């Protein structure tokens, strides 16, 4: 029964986000609008982001490196045959969301960033100190930008994260360890509550961003001049070779891992 419930939740979430909502029950409920607090929605999309980034970091970057694949901050340059590092994968998602009509902001910051522009300052800097101590998400209203903001701990969950930051030529900290809070993902939205449709739109924008950056990666691979290109299909690097999952396979895995918790919130 538990497995059946999980599968049903996965299929239901996929259907709802793909179709943009649920059918009206009757004319009497037509004007009824389900609303979620902005904190609930940002918590929900943050969990989906955790699943996506963990899968990409461990199953693509970590496992891929063991098979000889390369990942680099200059991955989009013509003379560089590599994929995006996890932080750049997140940036790609954020950039795609920014192009959409969904007013969802996303960025990654730290107190020891490689890029100085990503250093937390002011109120966010103070709240990040608390996050490093207890790892509890921080929600607040940003008076300057007029947006509701949520910060979530970004933890070093894979060796690839640690080694990359410790060895980077511009690093300001070279003793990161697994499990350290390296930074925080920050989400922003302009209203204090969202309708059901707006909530679905947020989730859809995030998933579209994931698909866009992953497809950009595969497009880069198609342009590789090297004869050793990963085979794109239903296999992962863990299979023991130069393999990468197709966008459909990668996103299906994300949905399978994230859908149960998402549905729990949507159907509360």
DARA-V953808 format. One record per residue. PHI is phi as a letter, one per 40 degrees, with the letter a starting at -180 (none if undefined). PSI is psi in radians with two decimals (999 if undefined). BURIAL is 1 if it has 24 or more other C-alpha atoms within 12 Angstrom, else 0. Layout:
((PHI PSI BURIAL) (PHI PSI BURIAL))
This chain:
((none -0.71 0) (c -0.71 0) (c -0.71 0) (c -0.75 0) (c -0.71 0) (c -0.80 0) (c -0.73 0) (c -0.73 0) (c -0.72 1) (c -0.84 1) (c -0.68 0) (c -0.76 1) (c -0.75 1) (d -0.77 1) (c -0.81 0) (c -0.79 1) (c -0.58 1) (c -0.66 0) (c -0.22 0) (g 0.23 0) (i -2.76 1) (b 2.68 0) (c 2.64 0) (c 2.43 0) (c -0.74 0) (a 2.99 0) (c -0.51 0) (c -0.47 0) (b 0.16 0) (d -0.67 0) (c -0.15 0) (c 2.30 0) (b 2.08 0) (c 2.37 0) (b 2.55 0) (b 2.54 1) (c 2.68 1) (c -0.56 1) (c -0.74 1) (c -0.78 1) (c -0.75 1) (c -0.59 1) (c -0.72 1) (c -0.85 1) (c -0.49 1) (c -0.68 1) (c -0.67 1) (c -0.66 1) (c -0.71 1) (d -0.77 1) (c -0.82 1) (c -0.86 1) (c -0.65 1) (c -0.75 1) (c -0.81 1) (c -0.78 1) (c -0.80 1) (c -0.84 1) (c -0.39 1) (b -1.03 1) (c -0.96 1) (c -0.91 1) (c -0.59 1) (c -0.70 1) (c -0.62 1) (c -0.38 0) (c 0.10 0) (g 0.06 0) (c 2.66 1) (b 2.61 1) (b 2.31 1) (a 2.64 1) (c -0.36 1) (b 0.56 0) (d -0.38 1) (c -0.03 1) (c 2.56 0) (c -0.59 0) (c 0.12 0) (b 2.07 0) (b 1.52 1) (a 3.00 1) (b 3.00 1) (c 2.46 1) (c 2.80 1) (d -0.74 1) (c -0.61 1) (c -0.48 1) (c -0.75 1) (c -0.72 1) (c -0.65 1) (c -0.71 1) (c -0.80 1) (c -0.73 1) (c -0.67 1) (c -0.70 1) (c -0.69 1) (c -0.52 0) (c -0.29 0) (c 3.10 0) (c 0.21 0) (c 2.11 1) (c 0.94 1) (b 2.17 1) (b 2.52 1) (a 2.27 1) (a 2.88 1) (b 2.25 1) (b 3.01 1) (a 2.97 1) (c -0.20 1) (b 1.09 1) (c 2.71 1) (c -0.70 1) (c 2.08 0) (d -0.48 0) (c -0.29 0) (c 0.24 0) (c 2.30 0) (c 2.41 1) (b 2.91 0) (f -2.36 0) (c -0.72 0) (c -0.61 1) (c -0.69 0) (c -0.76 0) (c -0.56 1) (c -0.55 1) (c -0.69 1) (c -0.71 0) (c -0.67 1) (c -0.48 1) (c -0.82 0) (b -0.13 0) (g 0.35 0) (c 2.30 0) (d 2.57 1) (b 2.21 1) (b 2.35 1) (a 2.90 1) (b 2.14 0) (c 1.85 0) (c -0.59 0) (c -0.79 0) (c -0.17 0) (f 0.83 0) (b 2.62 1) (c 2.31 1) (b 2.49 1) (b 2.30 1) (b 2.32 1) (b 2.41 1) (d 2.33 1) (b 1.84 1) (c 2.46 1) (c 1.71 1) (b -0.01 1) (a 2.59 1) (d -0.55 1) (c -0.63 1) (c -0.82 1) (c -0.89 1) (c -0.67 0) (c -0.83 1) (c -0.67 1) (c -0.57 1) (c -0.15 0) (c 2.41 0) (c -0.37 0) (b 0.19 0) (c 2.56 0) (b 0.11 0) (a 2.13 0) (b 0.39 0) (b 0.59 0) (c 2.57 1) (b 2.76 0) (d 2.37 0) (g -0.18 0) (c 2.58 1) (c 1.83 1) (c -0.39 1) (a -2.76 1) (a 2.39 1) (c 2.32 1) (b 2.24 1) (b 2.52 1) (b 2.54 1) (a 2.53 1) (c -0.21 1) (b 2.76 1) (c -0.14 1) (a 2.76 0) (b 2.51 1) (c 2.98 1) (d -0.79 1) (c -0.71 1) (c -0.62 1) (c -0.78 1) (c -0.68 1) (c -0.66 1) (c -0.83 1) (c -0.70 1) (c -0.70 1) (c -0.69 1) (c -0.80 1) (c -0.62 1) (c -0.66 1) (c -0.71 1) (c -0.80 1) (c -0.71 1) (c -0.83 1) (c -0.60 1) (c -0.67 1) (c -0.62 1) (c -0.70 1) (c -0.82 1) (c -0.57 1) (c -0.66 0) (c -0.73 1) (c -0.70 1) (c -0.47 0) (c -0.04 0) (d 2.39 0) (c -0.30 0) (c 2.57 0) (c -0.29 0) (c 1.41 0) (b 2.46 1) (c 2.49 1) (c 2.21 0) (c 2.20 1) (a -2.27 0) (b 0.14 0) (b 2.67 0) (b 2.83 1) (d -0.50 1) (c -0.24 0) (c -0.18 0) (g 0.61 0) (a -3.01 0) (c 1.36 1) (b 2.54 1) (a 2.45 1) (c 2.60 1) (c 2.89 1) (d -0.68 1) (c -0.76 0) (c -0.75 0) (c -0.83 1) (c -0.59 1) (c -0.66 1) (c -0.69 1) (c -0.84 1) (c -0.70 1) (c -0.67 1) (c -0.49 1) (b -0.35 1) (c -0.62 1) (c -0.85 1) (c -0.66 1) (c -0.79 1) (c -0.60 1) (d -0.69 0) (c -0.80 1) (c -0.56 1) (b 0.37 0) (c 999 0))
